[in-house]
Amino acid sequence: KLLNLHLSLHPHPKYIKYKPSQQSAAFNSCAKERVIRMVEMSVDPLEPPKFKHKRVSKASGSPPVPVMHSPARPVTVKDQQDWKIPPCISNWKNQKGYTIPLDKRLAADGRGLQDVQINDNFAKLSESLYVAEQKAREAVAMRSKVQKEMMLKEKERKEQELRALAQKARSERIGGERIGVSVAAAALRRVAALIYYILRGRGGVW
């Protein structure tokens, strides 16, 4: 309905007849008269308005308060030096190859403006690490001491075994020598007895 109403408000097209100028370069001798059809441009009724109404602020009854300024002062060299701001250059990239002193770089970084705050947990962490290190050292020392004692006991046991084996071998060797001496003595006695009986003419055997 809104569209039909909007279209119904449009007037009918107008036809304008005129004669073109003969002095123009686009003049056509065959078309001495021309007719123009004038039609109103169609408008979308749902299109939002192009112009916005701006609210004008209400004028104050009293005049604005004047701002009092101090007289202009000449700029000193110190003021000019204070106005100089070091350029912001990255600490990682320097594509244009600027050379900036270290103090200026740190001043531009703004590290000196920040207050250093140390957390209490750092002290707790360092103390815990110290206690853990001491306990670990004590455990290692105790473990090494026990290991040394075990090694000494094992060494003494092996020495006792070696002594027992040496004593057994020595006793066996001494016992063998005694048996050999007794056998030799018995043989000598037999030979002596045989010689004795032979010399006395008794052919008996001892």
C-alpha positions as CSV (number, residue, x, y, z in Angstrom):
1,K,0.0,0.0,0.0
2,L,2.8,2.4,0.9
3,L,4.5,1.7,-2.4
4,N,1.4,2.2,-4.4
5,L,0.7,5.4,-2.6
6,H,4.2,6.6,-3.3
7,L,3.9,5.8,-7.0
8,S,0.5,7.4,-7.3
9,L,2.0,10.7,-6.0
10,H,4.4,10.8,-8.9
11,P,3.2,13.1,-11.7
12,H,3.1,12.0,-15.3
13,P,6.2,12.4,-17.4
14,K,6.8,15.7,-19.1
15,Y,7.9,16.1,-22.7
16,I,10.1,19.1,-23.6
17,K,10.7,20.1,-27.1
18,Y,13.8,22.2,-28.0
19,K,16.1,23.1,-30.9
20,P,19.7,22.2,-30.4
21,S,22.4,24.8,-31.1
22,Q,24.0,24.6,-34.5
23,Q,27.4,25.7,-33.2
24,S,28.0,22.6,-31.1
25,A,30.1,19.8,-32.4
26,A,27.4,17.2,-31.7
27,F,24.9,19.0,-34.0
28,N,23.1,16.7,-36.4
29,S,21.6,18.3,-39.5
30,C,18.9,15.6,-39.7
31,A,17.7,16.2,-36.2
32,K,16.9,19.9,-36.0
33,E,14.4,19.4,-33.2
34,R,14.7,17.2,-30.2
35,V,12.2,16.0,-27.5
36,I,13.3,15.2,-23.9
37,R,11.2,13.0,-21.7
38,M,11.4,14.2,-18.0
39,V,10.5,11.5,-15.4
40,E,10.9,11.8,-11.7
41,M,13.5,9.5,-10.2
42,S,12.0,6.6,-8.4
43,V,12.6,6.5,-4.6
44,D,12.7,3.4,-2.4
45,P,10.2,4.1,0.4
46,L,12.0,1.7,2.7
47,E,15.3,3.5,2.4
48,P,16.4,5.2,5.6
49,P,16.6,9.0,5.5
50,K,19.8,10.4,4.2
51,F,19.8,13.5,6.4
52,K,19.7,13.5,10.1
53,H,18.3,16.1,12.3
54,K,20.9,17.5,14.6
55,R,19.9,18.8,18.0
56,V,21.3,22.3,18.5
57,S,22.4,23.0,22.0
58,K,20.7,25.7,23.9
59,A,22.7,28.9,24.1
60,S,23.7,30.0,27.5
61,G,22.4,33.3,28.7
62,S,25.7,34.5,30.1
63,P,28.8,35.0,28.0
64,P,31.5,32.3,28.3
65,V,34.1,32.8,31.0
66,P,37.3,34.2,29.6
67,V,40.4,32.1,30.1
68,M,43.2,34.1,31.5
69,H,46.7,33.3,30.1
70,S,50.0,34.3,31.4
71,P,52.1,36.4,29.1
72,A,54.3,34.5,26.6
73,R,57.7,33.6,27.9
74,P,60.8,33.1,25.7
75,V,61.7,29.4,25.2
76,T,65.0,28.6,27.0
77,V,67.6,26.1,25.9
78,K,66.7,23.9,28.9
79,D,63.1,23.8,27.7
80,Q,64.2,22.8,24.3
81,Q,66.3,20.0,25.7
82,D,63.4,18.8,27.8
83,W,61.2,18.7,24.8
84,K,63.5,16.3,22.9
85,I,62.0,12.8,23.1
86,P,64.3,9.9,22.1
87,P,62.9,7.9,19.2
88,C,61.2,4.6,20.0
89,I,63.4,1.9,18.5
90,S,63.0,-1.8,19.1
91,N,65.6,-3.7,21.0
92,W,65.2,-6.6,18.5
93,K,64.9,-4.8,15.1
94,N,66.9,-1.9,13.8
95,Q,66.2,-1.9,10.1
96,K,67.4,1.7,9.5
97,G,70.5,1.3,11.5
98,Y,70.0,3.9,14.1
99,T,72.8,4.4,16.7
100,I,71.4,5.3,20.1
101,P,73.4,5.4,23.3
102,L,72.5,2.9,25.9
103,D,71.3,5.4,28.5
104,K,68.9,6.9,25.9
105,R,67.7,3.5,25.0
106,L,67.0,2.6,28.6
107,A,65.3,6.0,29.2
108,A,63.1,5.4,26.2
109,D,62.3,1.9,27.4
110,G,60.9,3.3,30.7
111,R,62.4,0.6,32.9
112,G,63.5,3.2,35.5
113,L,60.0,4.5,35.9
114,Q,58.8,1.1,37.3
115,D,59.2,0.2,40.9
116,V,60.8,-3.2,41.4
117,Q,58.7,-5.3,43.7
118,I,60.1,-8.6,44.9
119,N,57.6,-11.2,45.9
120,D,57.9,-13.0,49.3
121,N,57.6,-16.3,47.6
122,F,61.1,-15.9,46.2
123,A,62.5,-15.9,49.7
124,K,60.4,-18.9,50.6
125,L,61.5,-20.7,47.5
126,S,65.2,-20.0,48.1
127,E,64.9,-21.2,51.7
128,S,63.1,-24.4,50.6
129,L,65.8,-25.0,48.0
130,Y,68.5,-24.5,50.6
131,V,66.8,-26.9,53.1
132,A,66.2,-29.5,50.4
133,E,69.9,-29.2,49.3
134,Q,71.1,-29.8,52.9
135,K,68.9,-32.8,53.3
136,A,70.0,-34.2,50.0
137,R,73.7,-33.7,51.0
138,E,73.1,-35.5,54.3
139,A,71.3,-38.3,52.6
140,V,74.2,-38.7,50.1
141,A,76.8,-38.6,52.9
142,M,74.9,-41.2,54.9
143,R,74.5,-43.4,51.9
144,S,78.2,-43.2,51.0
145,K,79.1,-44.0,54.7
146,V,76.9,-47.1,54.7
147,Q,78.3,-48.2,51.4
148,K,81.9,-47.8,52.7
149,E,81.1,-49.8,55.8
150,M,79.5,-52.6,53.7
151,M,82.6,-52.6,51.5
152,L,84.9,-52.8,54.5
153,K,82.9,-55.7,55.9
154,E,82.9,-57.5,52.6
155,K,86.7,-57.0,52.3
156,E,87.2,-58.3,55.9
157,R,85.1,-61.4,55.1
158,K,87.1,-62.1,52.0
159,E,90.3,-61.7,53.9
160,Q,89.0,-64.1,56.6
161,E,88.1,-66.6,53.9
162,L,91.5,-66.3,52.3
163,R,93.3,-66.7,55.6
164,A,91.2,-69.9,56.3
165,L,92.1,-71.3,52.9
166,A,95.8,-70.5,53.4
167,Q,95.7,-72.1,56.9
168,K,94.0,-75.2,55.5
169,A,96.5,-75.5,52.7
170,R,99.4,-75.0,55.1
171,S,98.1,-77.7,57.5
172,E,97.5,-80.1,54.6
173,R,101.0,-79.5,53.4
174,I,102.5,-80.0,56.9
175,G,100.5,-83.2,57.3
176,G,101.6,-84.6,54.0
177,E,105.3,-83.9,54.9
178,R,104.9,-85.7,58.2
179,I,103.3,-88.8,56.5
180,G,106.2,-88.8,53.9
181,V,108.8,-88.6,56.7
182,S,107.2,-91.5,58.6
183,V,107.0,-93.7,55.5
184,A,110.6,-93.0,54.7
185,A,111.7,-93.8,58.2
186,A,109.8,-97.1,58.2
187,A,111.4,-98.0,54.9
188,L,114.9,-97.2,56.3
189,R,114.2,-99.3,59.4
190,R,113.2,-102.2,57.2
191,V,116.3,-101.9,55.1
192,A,118.5,-101.6,58.2
193,A,116.8,-104.7,59.7
194,L,117.3,-106.6,56.5
195,I,121.0,-105.7,56.3
196,Y,121.4,-106.7,60.0
197,Y,119.9,-110.1,59.5
198,I,122.0,-110.7,56.3
199,L,125.1,-109.8,58.1
200,R,124.4,-112.1,61.1
201,G,123.5,-115.0,58.8
202,R,120.0,-115.3,59.8
203,G,117.9,-115.3,56.6
204,G,114.8,-114.2,58.4
205,V,112.8,-111.2,57.3
206,W,111.8,-108.5,59.8
